[in-house]
Amino acid sequence: MALEIRRRRVGSGDKAIEIIDVVGRLDTPGGAQLRSSVQDALKEGTPRVALNLADTKEIHKEIVGTVHSLGRACQRADGKLVMFGADGDVLEYVKTFADKELAPWFDTERDAILALGGEVEPEEDISQTDLPTVIIALGSDKLFRKVFWKLGKMGGMPLAKFDTIDAALDFIGKRKVHSIVLDLNIDLHEGARLIRLIRTTPSMRKVGIFLIGPPSKKSTGKALIQEGANYFIPYKFDGEEILSKLDGKTFFHELKAAYGRFGKSRENS
């Protein structure tokens, strides 16, 4: 995918922030384009810059040095450079190699703008809005790519993926959540804490809790069902890879069947 770099400005005056949307593969030639875009913003008097990596498909090793150099240039101009929106392999690369002092990263554009001292519209109180139900996925990025993304196709519900239980709990308290799919490679005590909190909070009690993991985690699944989880569905993986297409189909068939049973139990409750 060819690289495309777009510039846009948020705010005005001393509150202005340059957003640079990086779309495609960020390789060595792309690094030259990125440097040119940031330098143009500095020449125009906008030293606060946010790199949007939401649509960046790949990032090469040498680009991190370029980003750090641009971060120093922004600091010399009394500004700052930040990144936001990265996910998957790009996010893991940023986490591993980027310097938070020179180029910190954030989840959303809103967070990045606030970190740069910009102005944003007040957030709506989403706890009071009528939002669609969502499925929560808790597990690794690799498992998300292999399994979790397919969950949205099962019931047509949007999917929200989290790495930590505390982040998921904060989200659950604000959204209408249909169910949680929990990878049992997380800490058992943390999983039990999550389930107990859900089952003892009146507004969350009807949330479905589906546990997934290799067959070796069956005893863990049983223990968490005693805490209030609904089902344990085993998968046969080699690391993060489903061993065969047949194993994959079997897993998703069993998970879909568990969702069906849960839906009927909700209707009867």
C-alpha positions in Angstrom: 0.0 0.0 0.0 1.5 3.3 -1.1 2.1 5.9 1.6 -0.1 8.9 1.8 0.5 11.8 4.3 -2.2 14.4 4.9 -2.0 17.5 7.1 -4.8 19.2 8.9 -4.9 21.8 11.6 -7.0 21.7 14.8 -7.6 24.9 16.7 -6.1 28.3 16.0 -3.6 30.8 17.3 -1.5 29.6 20.2 -3.9 26.6 20.5 -3.2 25.3 17.0 -2.1 21.7 16.6 -1.0 20.1 13.4 -2.4 16.6 12.8 -0.5 14.5 10.3 -2.4 11.5 9.1 0.0 8.7 8.0 -1.8 6.2 5.7 0.0 3.1 4.4 3.5 1.8 4.9 5.9 4.1 6.7 9.3 3.1 5.2 12.5 5.0 4.4 11.1 7.2 1.6 8.0 7.7 3.7 10.3 8.9 6.5 11.5 11.7 4.2 7.9 12.7 3.5 7.1 12.7 7.2 10.1 14.9 8.0 9.1 17.3 5.3 5.5 17.6 6.6 6.6 18.2 10.2 9.2 20.8 9.1 6.6 22.6 7.1 4.4 22.8 10.2 7.3 24.2 12.1 8.0 26.8 9.4 4.4 27.9 9.6 4.7 28.4 13.4 2.9 25.3 14.6 5.4 23.3 16.8 2.8 21.1 18.4 2.3 18.1 16.2 0.4 14.8 16.5 1.1 11.8 14.2 -2.1 9.8 13.5 -1.0 6.2 13.0 -4.5 4.7 13.0 -4.2 3.8 9.3 -0.5 3.0 9.3 -0.1 -0.6 8.1 3.6 -1.0 8.7 6.5 1.0 10.3 10.2 0.4 9.5 13.0 0.3 12.0 14.7 3.5 10.8 11.6 5.6 11.1 11.7 5.6 14.9 15.0 7.6 14.7 13.3 10.0 12.3 10.4 10.5 14.7 12.8 11.1 17.6 14.7 13.7 15.6 11.4 15.4 14.7 10.4 15.3 18.4 13.6 17.2 19.3 12.9 19.7 16.5 9.5 20.4 18.0 10.9 20.8 21.5 13.5 23.3 20.3 10.6 25.3 18.8 8.8 25.2 22.3 6.4 22.5 21.1 6.0 18.8 21.2 5.4 15.8 19.0 3.1 13.0 20.0 1.6 9.9 18.3 -1.8 8.3 18.5 -4.1 5.7 17.0 -1.6 2.9 16.5 -2.7 -0.7 17.0 -1.6 -4.2 16.3 2.0 -4.7 15.2 2.5 -0.9 14.7 1.5 -0.3 18.3 3.8 -3.0 19.6 6.7 -1.5 17.6 6.0 1.9 19.0 5.8 0.6 22.6 9.1 -1.2 22.1 11.2 1.4 20.4 9.7 4.9 20.8 11.0 7.3 23.5 8.1 8.7 25.6 10.1 11.8 26.3 10.6 12.6 22.6 7.4 11.1 21.1 4.8 9.8 23.6 1.8 7.9 22.3 -1.9 8.0 23.1 -4.9 5.9 22.2 -7.1 8.6 20.6 -6.9 11.9 18.8 -8.7 13.6 21.7 -6.1 12.4 24.2 -3.2 13.5 21.9 -4.8 17.0 21.5 -5.2 17.4 25.3 -1.6 16.2 25.9 -0.5 19.0 23.5 -2.5 21.6 25.4 -5.1 21.9 22.7 -8.9 22.4 23.0 -11.5 19.8 22.4 -15.3 19.7 22.7 -16.6 18.4 26.1 -17.3 14.6 26.0 -20.9 13.6 26.0 -22.0 11.8 29.2 -22.2 8.4 27.5 -23.5 6.7 30.6 -26.9 8.3 29.9 -27.1 7.7 26.2 -28.9 4.9 24.4 -26.0 3.1 22.8 -26.0 -0.3 21.1 -24.8 -3.4 23.0 -21.2 -4.4 22.5 -19.1 -7.5 23.0 -16.0 -7.0 25.2 -12.9 -9.0 24.3 -10.1 -9.3 26.8 -6.9 -10.9 25.6 -3.7 -10.4 23.6 -3.3 -8.6 20.3 -2.4 -11.8 18.6 -5.5 -13.6 19.9 -7.5 -10.6 18.8 -6.3 -10.9 15.3 -6.9 -14.7 15.2 -10.2 -14.9 17.1 -11.8 -11.8 18.6 -12.3 -9.9 15.3 -14.6 -12.7 14.1 -16.9 -12.2 17.1 -18.5 -9.1 15.7 -19.8 -11.2 12.8 -21.6 -13.6 15.1 -24.3 -11.3 16.3 -23.7 -8.1 14.3 -22.6 -6.3 17.5 -19.7 -4.0 17.7 -16.6 -5.3 19.4 -14.4 -3.5 21.9 -11.0 -5.1 22.7 -9.0 -4.5 25.9 -5.7 -5.6 27.3 -6.4 -4.9 31.0 -9.4 -5.7 33.2 -9.5 -2.2 34.7 -9.9 -0.6 31.3 -12.7 -3.1 30.4 -14.5 -2.4 33.7 -14.4 1.4 33.1 -15.9 0.8 29.6 -18.5 -1.6 30.9 -19.7 1.0 33.4 -20.4 3.5 30.6 -21.7 1.3 27.7 -24.5 -1.2 27.3 -22.5 -4.4 27.2 -24.0 -7.7 25.9 -21.1 -10.0 26.9 -17.5 -10.5 27.6 -15.2 -13.0 26.0 -12.2 -13.6 28.3 -9.0 -15.3 27.3 -7.9 -17.6 30.2 -4.3 -16.8 29.7 -4.8 -13.8 31.9 -4.2 -14.1 35.7 -6.8 -16.3 37.4 -7.2 -13.9 40.4 -7.8 -11.0 38.0 -10.3 -13.0 36.1 -12.1 -13.9 39.3 -12.1 -10.3 40.4 -13.7 -9.2 37.1 -16.4 -11.8 37.4 -17.3 -11.0 41.0 -17.5 -7.3 40.3 -19.9 -7.9 37.4 -22.1 -10.3 39.2 -22.3 -8.1 42.3 -23.1 -4.9 40.4 -26.8 -4.6 39.7 -26.4 -2.8 36.3 -24.0 -5.5 35.1 -25.5 -8.7 36.3 -27.0 -9.8 33.0 -23.8 -9.4 31.1 -22.7 -12.7 29.6 -19.2 -14.0 30.5 -17.7 -16.5 28.0 -14.3 -18.0 28.9 -12.0 -19.3 26.1 -8.7 -21.1 26.4 -6.8 -24.3 25.6 -8.2 -27.6 27.0 -5.5 -27.4 29.7 -7.4 -24.4 31.1 -10.5 -26.4 31.7 -10.1 -26.6 35.5 -9.5 -22.8 35.5 -12.7 -22.4 33.5 -14.7 -24.5 36.0 -13.4 -22.4 38.9 -14.4 -19.2 37.2 -17.9 -20.6 36.3 -18.3 -21.2 40.1 -17.6 -17.4 40.4 -20.4 -16.6 38.0 -19.0 -17.0 34.4 -21.4 -18.6 32.0 -19.4 -21.0 29.7 -16.0 -22.3 29.0 -15.2 -23.0 25.3 -11.8 -24.6 24.6 -9.7 -24.0 21.5 -6.9 -26.0 20.1 -4.1 -23.6 19.3 -0.4 -23.9 18.8 0.7 -20.8 20.6 -1.6 -18.2 18.9 -2.3 -20.3 15.8 -5.4 -22.5 15.4 -4.0 -25.9 14.5 -6.3 -26.5 11.6 -9.4 -25.1 9.8 -11.4 -27.9 11.3 -10.4 -27.0 14.9 -11.2 -23.4 14.1 -14.7 -24.2 12.8 -15.3 -26.4 15.8 -14.3 -23.7 18.2 -16.5 -21.0 16.6 -19.4 -23.5 16.3 -19.2 -24.2 20.1 -18.9 -20.5 20.9 -21.8 -19.6 18.7 -23.9 -22.3 20.3 -23.0 -21.0 23.8 -24.1 -17.5 22.7 -27.4 -19.0 21.5 -28.0 -20.7 24.9 -27.1 -17.5 26.7 -29.6 -15.5 24.5 -32.4 -17.9 25.4 -31.6 -17.7 29.1 -31.7 -13.9 29.0 -35.1 -14.0 27.3 -36.4 -16.3 30.0 -35.0 -14.4 32.9 
